[in-house]
Amino acid sequence: MLALKYASPVVVNTDTALVSIFSYLKLRSIVKLLKGYADTQNFNLGRAAHAQLILANRATDEDVTTNNSLVQLYAKCGEISFARKVFDGMLVRNVVSWSTIMSAYLHVGCVFEAFKLFKEMVSVNNDSLRPNEYVLATLLSCVSQTRTIMEGKQLHGYVLKTGLVFYQYVKNALVHLYSRCADMGQAFGVLSSVPGLDAVSYNSVINGLVEHGYLAEALKALVRMVGENVVWDSISYVTVFSLCSHLKDLKLGSQVHGRILKDNVDINVFVGTAMIDMYGKCNEITSAKKVFFNIQTQNVFSWTAMVDAYFQIGCFEESLNLFIYMLAEDVRPNEYTFAVLLNSCAGLSSLGYGNALHSLIEKSGYKDDVCVGNTLICMYTKSGDVDSAAKMFGGMVQMDVVTWNMMINGYCQHGLGREALAVFHQMLTTQHHPTAITFVGALSACGHLGHVREGFYYLNQLMKQMGVEPGLEHYTCIIGLLSKAGQLDKAERFMSSLPVVWDVVAWRILLNACHVHRNYDLGKRVAEHILQLNPNDVGTYLLLSNMHAKANRWDGVSDIRKLMRERNVKKEPGASWIEIQNTTHVFISEDNKHPEYAKIREKVNELLTSIKQIGYVPDTSAVLHDVEDEHKDYYLSFHSEKLAVAYALLKTPPVAPIRIIKNLRICDDCHAAMKLIAKITERKIIVRDSSRFHCFRDGLCSCTDYW
C-alpha cells in the first residue's frame, strides 16, 4: 500500500497492482474488506475483489472463511445466483456456509430452496455440520413466510430436542411463527415454557393477536409485558399503538404516548405514524395533527396516516386538501394513499376528483394494484357511475374476494339485480369462495328482482354448502325480499319465527314496505315497535306521517308532529347537491338564496309545464300539510332535487348524465317527475337519496318504483 503511494507517475497495470495488494493482505483483512462491500451493497467492487482474489490465488475451494464472505457479499447485493455458484463450488463447508446461503434465500423470498438446503445439510453424516441456532432461526422465519404450520411444529420438536429453544432469537422465531399462523395457544406456550422474554417475543405475540382479531387477548399480553418490566423497543410502541387503534382506546393510547414522553423516547417516523393512526382511529384529530407536525422527517406513510385520520372522522374535504400539500412537499403517494383518497371521494360522491385521481393512478403505475382497483370500483359506484365501475372491474388484472364483493354490492346499490347476480354466478366459477358479504349482495339482488324462491335457496342451501353461517344482515335481506314481493304477512311471521334480536334497520324495511303497499295497520304496529327501540328515529316519524297523509288522516299527521315536538325530534331540511366542473352546488327546498335562483325557478316551471303535457299530475299526497291543492302544488314544485336538476340542465352539455345527491328519501312526486324529465330531455339522471340510487332513463327508474 505504501509502495503505491510513493510510486513514480508512470502507467501502472491496475490488475497487477490489485493482485499484489491481495497477495499482501492477510486473511482477516480480506474478510473485513469483503464485509465492507457487502454492508454497502457494492456489487461491482465486490465482484472485482473476487476476481483479484482468484488472480492472487487467495480464493481456493478449500478457503472456507473467504468463500463464506463471498457468499454473504453476493447475498446482500441481491445476486443469489452468484452466491449459489460460490457455495456449490466450495469443497469444504462449515455451518456458517449453510446458514449464510439459507439466509440469502430467505431474504429473496425463495424459502422452499432454503428448505431443500436444510434437508441436504442434515443428510450429511458430519457432527460438525449439525444445524445451530442461526440455521434454525432462519428456517423458522421461512416457515413464518409460508405459514406452513406442520413444518413449523417439526422444527419446534427439533429445537426442543437439541436445546436450541433457549437461544433468544430461536425462541422469538418460534413465537413469531405461531403468531403468523394464528396458533396463539402455541405462541403463549413458548412464552410460558421458556424463561427470558424480551420485547421481540411480546411484539410478535401482540401483533399476531391483533392481526387475527384477538384484541382482548392482546390486551392481556400487553398487561403481562408491562408487569414483567420488559424494556420496549420502537417496534413495541408501533405494535401497542396498533392495538389501541383496533380497540379505539384513546385512554390507553394517551397513556402509551405519555410513557414515550416520560422516557424521552425518540419519536421516529415509524412510531409517529403509528401514533397518528391511533389518534385518527380514536377521532382525536387535534392530537394527530400535533404528532404529525412534530415528526422531523416525514415520509409517505406519515402523510398517508394523516390523510387517513381526516377520513376516519368524516372530514373528506380536509383529507383531499392535505393531499395537495403532500404533493407540494414532493412526497410521492403509494397505493395506500390512493386507497384513502378514493374512499374520501366516495364519501363526498365527488366524481370529478375521483376521475382526476384515477388519471394520477394510471401515471403513477398503480393501476394494476388490487387494493387501488377495489377502491376505484367503490368510488365509482358510490359516486353514481356504475358503468365506469364495471369497466374498471372488467379490466382488472388481479382480483380478490373484495373485488367481487365490491362489484356485486355496487350493482345492488344501483338496483341492478340482474347484473349483480350475473357477477355472483361468475364468481362461483372462480377459485374465490363467496363470503358473508358476498351473500348479502346476492340476497339483496334477489330482493330487487323479487326472486323469493332463489333467495331462500341461497340462504338455506348454498350458504351451507359454502360454509357461510347466516347472520342478522342476511335475514334482514330476506325481510327486504319478502317485502318487495308484497308478502308482508310472511315477512312478519319470518321475523317472529327466528331467535334473532332484530335491529331498527330490519323493522324499518318492513315499515317502508307497509308504506309502499299501503298496509297502514301493520305499518302502525311496526312503527310503534321501532320507536320503542329508538324514540329518536326521525325516519320512522316521517314514514308514519307520510302514511297518514296518503290516507288523508290529517289528525294522525298532527299527532305525529306533536309527538316529535314533545320528544324534541326535528326533521332535517331537504337538501340536494350536484358537482359541476369540480364545484359543488347545494340546494335547499323552497330556498331562494342561490345567485341564479330566478333562472332556476324559470327552468323548473318550464320542465313542469312540459311533463304535464305527457301525463304528469302532481302527487299531492307527498305534502304533509292539510292545505288547498294550489298550495300543495307550490310546495311540490320547488323541492331541492327539482332545483338541482333544473340547474344541471342549464349548466351541463346536452348529453352529459346528471348526478344528484339528496340527504333524505326522494318523495313520490319528485320520483314521478324525474322519470318524465329524463324522458323529455333525453338525459340519464342519477339520484342518490338516503336509501339507494335511482337511475332515471327513458321514463323509467332502476328501482322499478319500489324504494
MOLIN-V338818 format. One record per residue. N is the residue number from 1. RES is the residue in one small letter. PSI is psi in whole degrees, -180 to 180 (* if undefined). OMEGA is omega in degrees with one decimal (NA if undefined). Layout:
<<N & RES & PSI & OMEGA> <N & RES & PSI & OMEGA>>
This chain:
<<1 & m & -45 & 178.4> <2 & l & -34 & 179.2> <3 & a & -37 & 178.4> <4 & l & -37 & -177.5> <5 & k & -39 & -175.1> <6 & y & 15 & -179.4> <7 & a & 150 & 179.6> <8 & s & 151 & -175.8> <9 & p & 69 & 175.5> <10 & v & 166 & 180.0> <11 & v & 124 & -176.7> <12 & v & 137 & 173.7> <13 & n & 108 & -173.4> <14 & t & -43 & -179.2> <15 & d & -42 & 179.5> <16 & t & -40 & 180.0> <17 & a & -43 & -179.7> <18 & l & -38 & 176.2> <19 & v & -42 & 178.9> <20 & s & -42 & 179.8> <21 & i & -50 & -177.4> <22 & f & -26 & 174.6> <23 & s & -32 & -176.9> <24 & y & -37 & -175.3> <25 & l & 146 & 174.3> <26 & k & 161 & -177.4> <27 & l & -42 & -178.4> <28 & r & -40 & -179.7> <29 & s & -37 & 179.0> <30 & i & -46 & 179.2> <31 & v & -41 & 179.2> <32 & k & -40 & 179.1> <33 & l & -46 & 179.2> <34 & l & -36 & 177.0> <35 & k & -39 & 178.2> <36 & g & -43 & 177.1> <37 & y & -36 & 179.1> <38 & a & -45 & -178.3> <39 & d & -35 & 179.2> <40 & t & 0 & 179.9> <41 & q & 42 & -179.5> <42 & n & 87 & -173.9> <43 & f & -42 & -175.5> <44 & n & -47 & 178.6> <45 & l & -36 & 178.4> <46 & g & -43 & 178.9> <47 & r & -38 & 177.3> <48 & a & -40 & 178.6> <49 & a & -40 & 177.8> <50 & h & -44 & 179.7> <51 & a & -42 & -178.5> <52 & q & -31 & 175.3> <53 & l & -40 & 178.4> <54 & i & -45 & -179.8> <55 & l & -35 & -179.7> <56 & a & 3 & 179.7> <57 & n & 37 & -179.4> <58 & r & 0 & -179.1> <59 & a & 67 & 178.5> <60 & t & 164 & -178.6> <61 & d & -23 & -178.5> <62 & e & -8 & -176.6> <63 & d & 86 & -171.8> <64 & v & -47 & -174.4> <65 & t & -47 & 180.0> <66 & t & -44 & -179.7> <67 & n & -37 & 175.3> <68 & n & -40 & 178.7> <69 & s & -37 & 178.2> <70 & l & -41 & 176.7> <71 & v & -45 & 179.5> <72 & q & -40 & 178.4> <73 & l & -53 & -177.7> <74 & y & -35 & 179.1> <75 & a & -46 & -178.6> <76 & k & -23 & 176.4> <77 & c & 2 & 178.5> <78 & g & 13 & -179.4> <79 & e & 75 & -173.2> <80 & i & -31 & -179.6> <81 & s & -40 & 176.5> <82 & f & -43 & 179.9> <83 & a & -41 & -178.3> <84 & r & -36 & 178.7> <85 & k & -42 & 178.0> <86 & v & -45 & -178.9> <87 & f & -46 & -178.4> <88 & d & -27 & -179.0> <89 & g & -4 & -178.4> <90 & m & 124 & 176.0> <91 & l & -27 & 178.8> <92 & v & 128 & 178.8> <93 & r & 151 & 172.6> <94 & n & -175 & -177.4> <95 & v & -36 & 179.7> <96 & v & -39 & 179.5> <97 & s & -51 & -179.5> <98 & w & -43 & -179.4> <99 & s & -42 & -177.5> <100 & t & -46 & -177.5> <101 & i & -35 & 177.1> <102 & m & -41 & 177.3> <103 & s & -36 & 178.3> <104 & a & -46 & 178.9> <105 & y & -35 & 176.9> <106 & l & -45 & -174.0> <107 & h & -23 & 176.5> <108 & v & 4 & 175.3> <109 & g & 5 & 179.4> <110 & c & 68 & -171.0> <111 & v & -30 & -178.4> <112 & f & -29 & 174.9> <113 & e & -35 & 176.0> <114 & a & -40 & 177.4> <115 & f & -43 & 179.1> <116 & k & -43 & -179.8> <117 & l & -38 & 179.4> <118 & f & -45 & 178.6> <119 & k & -40 & 178.5> <120 & e & -38 & -178.0> <121 & m & -47 & -176.4> <122 & v & -18 & 178.3> <123 & s & -15 & 178.3> <124 & v & 124 & -177.2> <125 & n & 78 & -176.5> <126 & n & 115 & -177.8> <127 & d & -29 & -178.5> <128 & s & -10 & -179.7> <129 & l & 22 & 175.2> <130 & r & 134 & -179.3> <131 & p & 133 & 178.5> <132 & n & -171 & -176.1> <133 & e & -33 & -179.6> <134 & y & -43 & 178.5> <135 & v & -46 & -178.0> <136 & l & -38 & 177.5> <137 & a & -40 & 178.0> <138 & t & -46 & -178.6> <139 & l & -39 & 177.1> <140 & l & -35 & 176.0> <141 & s & -36 & 175.7> <142 & c & -44 & 179.0> <143 & v & -35 & 177.9> <144 & s & -39 & 179.8> <145 & q & -43 & -177.9> <146 & t & -15 & -178.2> <147 & r & 38 & 176.9> <148 & t & 94 & -169.0> <149 & i & -33 & -177.7> <150 & m & -44 & 176.4> <151 & e & -36 & 178.5> <152 & g & -41 & 179.3> <153 & k & -34 & 176.3> <154 & q & -43 & 177.1> <155 & l & -36 & 177.4> <156 & h & -45 & 177.4> <157 & g & -38 & -179.7> <158 & y & -44 & -177.9> <159 & v & -28 & 175.6> <160 & l & -43 & 179.9> <161 & k & -39 & -175.2> <162 & t & -10 & -178.5> <163 & g & 5 & -179.2> <164 & l & -13 & -178.9> <165 & v & -21 & -178.4> <166 & f & -9 & 172.4> <167 & y & 134 & -172.5> <168 & q & -45 & -176.0> <169 & y & -25 & 173.8> <170 & v & -45 & 178.5> <171 & k & -43 & 178.7> <172 & n & -38 & 177.9> <173 & a & -37 & 176.9> <174 & l & -46 & 179.4> <175 & v & -44 & 179.8> <176 & h & -41 & 179.4> <177 & l & -52 & -177.0> <178 & y & -32 & 177.0> <179 & s & -43 & 179.3> <180 & r & -33 & -178.3> <181 & c & 8 & 177.1> <182 & a & 21 & 175.5> <183 & d & 76 & -172.5> <184 & m & -24 & 175.8> <185 & g & -45 & 177.5> <186 & q & -37 & 179.2> <187 & a & -45 & 177.5> <188 & f & -32 & 177.9> <189 & g & -41 & 176.9> <190 & v & -43 & 179.9> <191 & l & -41 & -175.0> <192 & s & -33 & -172.3> <193 & s & -21 & -176.1> <194 & v & 123 & -178.5> <195 & p & 163 & 174.4> <196 & g & 71 & -179.3> <197 & l & 148 & 176.3> <198 & d & -176 & -176.0> <199 & a & -36 & -178.0> <200 & v & -42 & 179.4> <201 & s & -51 & -178.1> <202 & y & -36 & 177.5> <203 & n & -45 & -179.1> <204 & s & -45 & -177.9> <205 & v & -49 & -177.5> <206 & i & -43 & 180.0> <207 & n & -41 & 178.3> <208 & g & -42 & 178.9> <209 & l & -42 & 178.8> <210 & v & -44 & -177.9> <211 & e & -34 & -177.1> <212 & h & 11 & 171.6> <213 & g & 10 & 178.9> <214 & y & 72 & -171.6> <215 & l & -40 & 179.7> <216 & a & -41 & 178.8> <217 & e & -37 & 177.5> <218 & a & -38 & 178.6> <219 & l & -39 & 177.2> <220 & k & -40 & 178.1> <221 & a & -37 & 177.7> <222 & l & -44 & 178.2> <223 & v & -42 & 178.6> <224 & r & -40 & 179.5> <225 & m & -43 & 179.0> <226 & v & -41 & -179.1> <227 & g & -29 & -180.0> <228 & e & 6 & 176.6> <229 & n & 39 & 177.1> <230 & v & 134 & 179.2> <231 & v & 125 & -177.5> <232 & w & 148 & 168.1> <233 & d & -177 & -176.5> <234 & s & -34 & 178.5> <235 & i & -32 & 178.2> <236 & s & -45 & -180.0> <237 & y & -41 & 177.8> <238 & v & -44 & -178.7> <239 & t & -45 & -177.7> <240 & v & -38 & 176.2> <241 & f & -34 & 175.8> <242 & s & -41 & 176.2> <243 & l & -46 & 179.0> <244 & c & -38 & 179.1> <245 & s & -46 & -178.8> <246 & h & -35 & 178.0> <247 & l & -17 & -171.4> <248 & k & 42 & -176.9> <249 & d & 92 & -177.3> <250 & l & -36 & -179.0> <251 & k & -48 & 179.1> <252 & l & -42 & 178.7> <253 & g & -40 & 178.5> <254 & s & -35 & 177.8> <255 & q & -41 & 177.9> <256 & v & -39 & 176.0> <257 & h & -42 & 177.9> <258 & g & -37 & 177.4> <259 & r & -39 & 177.9> <260 & i & -46 & -179.0> <261 & l & -40 & -178.7> <262 & k & -43 & -177.7> <263 & d & 3 & 177.8> <264 & n & 43 & 179.6> <265 & v & 137 & 178.5> <266 & d & 122 & 179.1> <267 & i & 90 & 177.4> <268 & n & -180 & -173.1> <269 & v & -29 & -178.9> <270 & f & -46 & 176.8> <271 & v & -43 & 179.4> <272 & g & -42 & 179.1> <273 & t & -41 & 178.0> <274 & a & -38 & 178.0> <275 & m & -43 & 179.0> <276 & i & -44 & 179.2> <277 & d & -41 & 179.9> <278 & m & -49 & -178.9> <279 & y & -35 & 177.8> <280 & g & -45 & 179.7> <281 & k & -26 & 179.9> <282 & c & 11 & 177.4> <283 & n & 31 & 178.2> <284 & e & 76 & -171.3> <285 & i & -32 & -179.2> <286 & t & -46 & 178.7> <287 & s & -37 & 177.8> <288 & a & -42 & 179.7> <289 & k & -40 & 179.8> <290 & k & -45 & 179.2> <291 & v & -44 & -177.6> <292 & f & -47 & -176.3> <293 & f & -13 & 178.1> <294 & n & -7 & 176.0> <295 & i & 123 & -174.4> <296 & q & -44 & -178.3> <297 & t & 108 & -179.7> <298 & q & 152 & 171.2> <299 & n & -176 & -175.1> <300 & v & -30 & -178.0> <301 & f & -41 & 179.0> <302 & s & -40 & 176.6> <303 & w & -44 & -179.6> <304 & t & -39 & 177.8> <305 & a & -39 & -179.7> <306 & m & -40 & 175.9> <307 & v & -41 & 179.8> <308 & d & -33 & 178.8> <309 & a & -43 & 176.2> <310 & y & -39 & 179.4> <311 & f & -40 & -177.0> <312 & q & -33 & -178.2> <313 & i & 9 & 176.3> <314 & g & 10 & 177.7> <315 & c & 73 & -172.8> <316 & f & -39 & -179.9> <317 & e & -42 & 178.5> <318 & e & -37 & 177.7> <319 & s & -45 & -179.9> <320 & l & -37 & 179.0> <321 & n & -38 & 179.3> <322 & l & -31 & 178.2> <323 & f & -35 & 178.3> <324 & i & -43 & 177.9> <325 & y & -36 & 178.3> <326 & m & -46 & 178.2> <327 & l & -36 & 178.9> <328 & a & -28 & 177.2> <329 & e & 8 & 177.3> <330 & d & 36 & 175.1> <331 & v & 121 & -176.5> <332 & r & 127 & -179.6> <333 & p & 151 & 174.4> <334 & n & -172 & -175.5> <335 & e & -32 & -179.9> <336 & y & -36 & 176.1> <337 & t & -49 & -178.9> <338 & f & -37 & 179.8> <339 & a & -44 & 179.3> <340 & v & -44 & -178.4> <341 & l & -42 & 178.9> <342 & l & -36 & 175.6> <343 & n & -34 & 175.3> <344 & s & -41 & 175.9> <345 & c & -41 & 178.5> <346 & a & -40 & 178.7> <347 & g & -33 & 179.3> <348 & l & -9 & -170.3> <349 & s & 39 & -176.8> <350 & s & 92 & -177.2> <351 & l & -35 & -179.7> <352 & g & -48 & 178.9> <353 & y & -37 & 179.2> <354 & g & -41 & 177.1> <355 & n & -40 & 178.6> <356 & a & -41 & 177.7> <357 & l & -38 & 178.7> <358 & h & -41 & 177.7> <359 & s & -42 & 179.5> <360 & l & -36 & 177.6> <361 & i & -42 & 178.4> <362 & e & -44 & -178.4> <363 & k & -32 & -175.6> <364 & s & -10 & 176.6> <365 & g & 17 & -179.0> <366 & y & 14 & -174.3> <367 & k & -27 & -178.1> <368 & d & 4 & 177.5> <369 & d & 132 & -174.7> <370 & v & -45 & -178.6> <371 & c & -44 & 179.5> <372 & v & -43 & 177.9> <373 & g & -41 & 179.1> <374 & n & -43 & -179.1> <375 & t & -28 & 173.4> <376 & l & -43 & 176.7> <377 & i & -44 & 179.0> <378 & c & -46 & -179.0> <379 & m & -46 & -177.7> <380 & y & -42 & -179.3> <381 & t & -41 & -178.8> <382 & k & -17 & 177.3> <383 & s & 4 & 174.0> <384 & g & 9 & -178.9> <385 & d & 73 & -176.2> <386 & v & -24 & 177.9> <387 & d & -43 & 177.5> <388 & s & -34 & 176.6> <389 & a & -43 & 179.6> <390 & a & -38 & 177.5> <391 & k & -41 & 178.0> <392 & m & -44 & 179.9> <393 & f & -45 & -178.3> <394 & g & -24 & -177.6> <395 & g & 3 & -177.0> <396 & m & 132 & -179.5> <397 & v & -43 & 178.7> <398 & q & 146 & 179.2> <399 & m & 156 & 168.9> <400 & d & -175 & -178.0> <401 & v & -36 & 179.7> <402 & v & -38 & 179.6> <403 & t & -50 & 179.7> <404 & w & -43 & -179.6> <405 & n & -41 & 179.5> <406 & m & -45 & -176.3> <407 & m & -42 & 179.6> <408 & i & -50 & -178.6> <409 & n & -28 & 175.3> <410 & g & -45 & 176.2> <411 & y & -40 & -179.7> <412 & c & -39 & 178.7> <413 & q & -29 & -179.3> <414 & h & 7 & 177.3> <415 & g & 14 & -177.1> <416 & l & 75 & -174.8> <417 & g & -41 & -179.2> <418 & r & -44 & 179.7> <419 & e & -39 & 179.4> <420 & a & -44 & -179.9> <421 & l & -31 & 177.0> <422 & a & -42 & 177.7> <423 & v & -39 & 178.8> <424 & f & -46 & 179.4> <425 & h & -34 & 175.5> <426 & q & -39 & 179.1> <427 & m & -37 & -178.5> <428 & l & -19 & 179.8> <429 & t & -2 & -178.7> <430 & t & -178 & 179.2> <431 & q & -4 & 179.9> <432 & h & 121 & -178.8> <433 & h & 138 & 178.9> <434 & p & 146 & 176.3> <435 & t & -177 & 177.9> <436 & a & -38 & -179.8> <437 & i & -37 & 178.0> <438 & t & -44 & -177.4> <439 & f & -26 & 171.9> <440 & v & -44 & 178.2> <441 & g & -44 & -178.7> <442 & a & -44 & 179.3> <443 & l & -36 & 176.3> <444 & s & -40 & 178.2> <445 & a & -42 & 175.7> <446 & c & -37 & 178.3> <447 & g & -42 & 178.8> <448 & h & -35 & -176.6> <449 & l & -11 & -177.0> <450 & g & 26 & -179.1> <451 & h & 82 & -174.4> <452 & v & -49 & -176.5> <453 & r & -44 & -179.4> <454 & e & -39 & 179.4> <455 & g & -44 & 179.1> <456 & f & -29 & 175.6> <457 & y & -44 & 178.3> <458 & y & -42 & -176.4> <459 & l & -47 & -170.2> <460 & n & -23 & -175.2> <461 & q & -56 & -173.0> <462 & l & -38 & 179.4> <463 & m & -38 & 177.5> <464 & k & -40 & 178.2> <465 & q & -35 & -178.2> <466 & m & -2 & 179.2> <467 & g & 27 & -179.9> <468 & v & 122 & -179.0> <469 & e & 124 & 178.2> <470 & p & 141 & 179.0> <471 & g & -174 & -177.7> <472 & l & -40 & -176.7> <473 & e & -32 & 179.3> <474 & h & -42 & 177.3> <475 & y & -34 & 176.9> <476 & t & -37 & 176.3> <477 & c & -36 & 177.8> <478 & i & -38 & 175.3> <479 & i & -45 & 177.7> <480 & g & -38 & 179.6> <481 & l & -49 & 179.7> <482 & l & -36 & -179.9> <483 & s & -44 & 179.8> <484 & k & -36 & -179.9> <485 & a & -2 & 178.5> <486 & g & 9 & -178.7> <487 & q & 67 & -173.1> <488 & l & -39 & 178.9> <489 & d & -41 & 178.8> <490 & k & -37 & 177.5> <491 & a & -42 & 179.2> <492 & e & -41 & 178.6> <493 & r & -38 & 178.4> <494 & f & -41 & 179.8> <495 & m & -39 & -178.0> <496 & s & -18 & -175.9> <497 & s & -15 & -175.9> <498 & l & 140 & 176.8> <499 & p & 60 & -175.7> <500 & v & 138 & 173.8> <501 & v & 101 & -176.0> <502 & w & 141 & 178.6> <503 & d & -179 & -177.2> <504 & v & -34 & -177.2> <505 & v & -47 & -178.4> <506 & a & -45 & -179.7> <507 & w & -35 & -179.5> <508 & r & -32 & 175.6> <509 & i & -44 & 178.3> <510 & l & -38 & 178.0> <511 & l & -43 & 179.5> <512 & n & -38 & 177.2> <513 & a & -39 & 176.0> <514 & c & -37 & 178.5> <515 & h & -45 & -178.3> <516 & v & -45 & -176.5> <517 & h & 3 & 174.6> <518 & r & 43 & 173.6> <519 & n & 84 & -169.4> <520 & y & -34 & -178.8> <521 & d & -49 & 176.9> <522 & l & -39 & 179.7> <523 & g & -40 & 179.5> <524 & k & -42 & 179.1> <525 & r & -43 & -179.7> <526 & v & -42 & -179.7> <527 & a & -42 & 178.6> <528 & e & -38 & 178.8> <529 & h & -42 & 180.0> <530 & i & -42 & -177.3> <531 & l & -21 & 171.6> <532 & q & -37 & 178.4> <533 & l & -40 & -177.4> <534 & n & 94 & -177.0> <535 & p & -14 & -177.2> <536 & n & 19 & -179.1> <537 & d & 100 & -174.3> <538 & v & -42 & -177.1> <539 & g & -36 & -180.0> <540 & t & -44 & 177.4> <541 & y & -43 & -176.7> <542 & l & -42 & 178.3> <543 & l & -43 & 179.1> <544 & l & -40 & 178.0> <545 & s & -41 & 177.1> <546 & n & -41 & -179.9> <547 & m & -42 & 177.5> <548 & h & -40 & -178.0> <549 & a & -42 & 179.8> <550 & k & -29 & 178.8> <551 & a & 8 & -177.7> <552 & n & 30 & 175.9> <553 & r & 77 & -172.9> <554 & w & -23 & 174.2> <555 & d & -36 & 176.5> <556 & g & -40 & 176.4> <557 & v & -43 & 179.8> <558 & s & -40 & 179.6> <559 & d & -41 & 179.5> <560 & i & -44 & -179.8> <561 & r & -39 & 178.1> <562 & k & -43 & 179.2> <563 & l & -39 & 178.6> <564 & m & -40 & 177.8> <565 & r & -42 & -179.7> <566 & e & -36 & -178.7> <567 & r & 5 & 178.3> <568 & n & 41 & 176.8> <569 & v & 122 & -175.2> <570 & k & 137 & 176.5> <571 & k & 130 & 177.1> <572 & e & 134 & 179.8> <573 & p & 143 & -179.9> <574 & g & 131 & -179.8> <575 & a & 145 & 175.3> <576 & s & 149 & 177.8> <577 & w & 152 & 179.3> <578 & i & 156 & 179.0> <579 & e & 120 & 178.7> <580 & i & 118 & -178.4> <581 & q & 50 & 176.5> <582 & n & 15 & 175.2> <583 & t & 130 & -178.4> <584 & t & 129 & 178.0> <585 & h & 125 & -176.4> <586 & v & 138 & -179.6> <587 & f & 133 & 176.4> <588 & i & 142 & -179.6> <589 & s & 131 & 177.6> <590 & e & 21 & -179.4> <591 & d & 138 & -179.8> <592 & n & 25 & -175.3> <593 & k & -10 & 179.0> <594 & h & 138 & -177.0> <595 & p & -23 & 179.7> <596 & e & 33 & -174.2> <597 & y & -38 & -177.8> <598 & a & -44 & 178.8> <599 & k & -38 & 179.9> <600 & i & -46 & -179.5> <601 & r & -41 & 178.9> <602 & e & -41 & 179.6> <603 & k & -39 & 177.7> <604 & v & -47 & 179.8> <605 & n & -39 & 178.3> <606 & e & -44 & -179.6> <607 & l & -44 & -178.5> <608 & l & -37 & 177.3> <609 & t & -41 & -178.4> <610 & s & -43 & -176.1> <611 & i & -22 & 175.1> <612 & k & -29 & -179.9> <613 & q & -19 & 178.7> <614 & i & 20 & 169.4> <615 & g & 2 & -179.3> <616 & y & 129 & 174.0> <617 & v & 122 & -178.4> <618 & p & 133 & 179.1> <619 & d & 90 & -174.1> <620 & t & -8 & 177.2> <621 & s & -16 & 178.7> <622 & a & -10 & 179.3> <623 & v & 122 & -176.1> <624 & l & 40 & 176.6> <625 & h & 140 & 176.9> <626 & d & 81 & -176.9> <627 & v & 176 & 179.4> <628 & e & 156 & -175.0> <629 & d & -37 & -178.5> <630 & e & -33 & 176.4> <631 & h & -36 & 177.5> <632 & k & -42 & 177.7> <633 & d & -39 & -179.5> <634 & y & -45 & 179.4> <635 & y & -40 & -177.5> <636 & l & -32 & -171.0> <637 & s & -30 & -171.2> <638 & f & 39 & 169.0> <639 & h & 155 & -170.4> <640 & s & -36 & -178.3> <641 & e & -29 & 175.9> <642 & k & -39 & 176.5> <643 & l & -41 & -177.3> <644 & a & -44 & -178.1> <645 & v & -33 & 177.5> <646 & a & -45 & -179.6> <647 & y & -39 & 179.2> <648 & a & -39 & 178.3> <649 & l & -29 & 178.1> <650 & l & -30 & -166.5> <651 & k & -6 & -176.5> <652 & t & 158 & 178.5> <653 & p & 155 & -173.4> <654 & p & -23 & -176.3> <655 & v & -3 & -175.0> <656 & a & 136 & 174.1> <657 & p & 150 & -179.4> <658 & i & 129 & -179.1> <659 & r & 121 & -176.5> <660 & i & 136 & 174.2> <661 & i & 133 & -178.8> <662 & k & 141 & -175.9> <663 & n & -18 & -179.0> <664 & l & 175 & 175.9> <665 & r & 132 & 178.9> <666 & i & 138 & -176.3> <667 & c & 164 & -177.5> <668 & d & -40 & -176.9> <669 & d & -46 & 179.4> <670 & c & -35 & 178.1> <671 & h & -47 & 179.0> <672 & a & -40 & -179.4> <673 & a & -41 & -178.0> <674 & m & -37 & 179.0> <675 & k & -43 & -177.6> <676 & l & -34 & 176.4> <677 & i & -41 & 177.2> <678 & a & -35 & -178.0> <679 & k & -48 & -175.4> <680 & i & -27 & -179.6> <681 & t & -8 & -177.4> <682 & e & 42 & 178.7> <683 & r & 154 & 168.2> <684 & k & 124 & -178.7> <685 & i & 120 & 178.4> <686 & i & 123 & 177.8> <687 & v & 123 & 174.7> <688 & r & 108 & 178.2> <689 & d & -166 & -172.5> <690 & s & -13 & -176.0> <691 & s & -26 & -173.9> <692 & r & 179 & 172.5> <693 & f & 144 & 171.8> <694 & h & 122 & 177.0> <695 & c & 109 & -178.3> <696 & f & 129 & 179.2> <697 & r & 132 & 175.8> <698 & d & 37 & 176.0> <699 & g & 9 & -179.8> <700 & l & 164 & 176.6> <701 & c & 146 & -178.5> <702 & s & -20 & -178.7> <703 & c & -4 & -176.7> <704 & t & 36 & 175.7> <705 & d & 25 & 173.9> <706 & y & 116 & 178.1> <707 & w & * & NA>>
